[in-house]
Amino acid sequence: MVHIVLHLLVPLIVAWCAFRPRWRVAFTVMIATMVVDIDHLLAIPIYAAHRCSIGFHPLHGLLPIVLYCGLIAVPRFRLVGIGLAIHMALDGIDCIV
């Protein structure tokens, strides 16, 4: 449950602190990147409490993560890149904890 709350709270904090004039748009775009979890539907079982999603699901692999971080350098896709990078970082932390 804490993991899911962090997926909402961290983008909200980043949007509020870094994109204050347009924080609502920034937050909405970053939350929309949660669609990356659609790759969880390919796993059997779909949800496993102790499974690390990093490296297991196709959109949570090393190459996609590098591409997500690269999006941060492209102004037009910066918010998408930040949202995906936050998502992957939180999933990575979840694997450690």
N, C-alpha and C positions, 0 to 999 in steps of 0.2 A: 504493500500500500504506500509506503514511504517513497518507493521508486516512482510510482505513478504521479504522486504529488510533486516530486522533484521535476518530472518532465513538464509540469505546468508552471511551477514556481520559478525555476531557473530562467526559462525564456522570458517570463514576465519581468524578472529583475533586470536581465540584460536589456530588454526593450525599454524599460523605464529609465535605466541609467545611461545607455548609449544612444538611444534614439528618441529622447524625450519629446521633441516637437511632433513626432509621428509614432509614438510608442504603440498606439492601438494597431496600426497597420503592421508594424514590425512584429508585435506579439502574434497577430493573426497569421502572418506568413510563417513564423517560426513554429507555431503550433500545427500548421498545415503540413509541415514536414514529417509529422508523426505517421503519415501515410506510408512511410518507408517500412513500417512494421507489417505491411501486407505480406511480406515474405515469410512471416511466421505461419501463414496458412499453408505453406508447403511442407511444414514439419509434421511428423507423426510422433507423439501427440502434438497438437498445435501449441499447447502450453505445458511446459515442464518447469516447475518451481526452481530447480537447481541447475538448469541448463544455462550456459553462458551463450548469449546470442552473438557475441563478437566472434567471427570466424565460423560460426555454425550456419547462420542464415545467409543466403546469397548477397543481399543488400547490406549486410553487416560485415563484409569481408575487408581485407586490407586495401585492395585496389579501390573499391568504392569509397572507403573512408578517405583515402588520399585524394580522390576526385572531389569529394564533398568539401574537404579543406581547401582545395584549389579554387572552388567556387567563391570563396571569401575574397579572393584577389580580383574578381570580376564585379565591378560596381553593380551591374544590373542584377546579378544573382547573389549578391553578398548576404542578404537576409536568409535566403534558402541555405546557403553554405553554413552560415552561423547556426541556424536551426538544426541542420543535420549533424554538424560537428558537436553541438551540445548534446544531441540525442545519443550519438555514439560514445561520447565521453561518459555520460551517465550510465549507459549500458556497460561500458568498460569498468566503471567503478563498481557496478552491481556484481560483475564477475569476480572482482577482488574481494568484496565484502561478503 
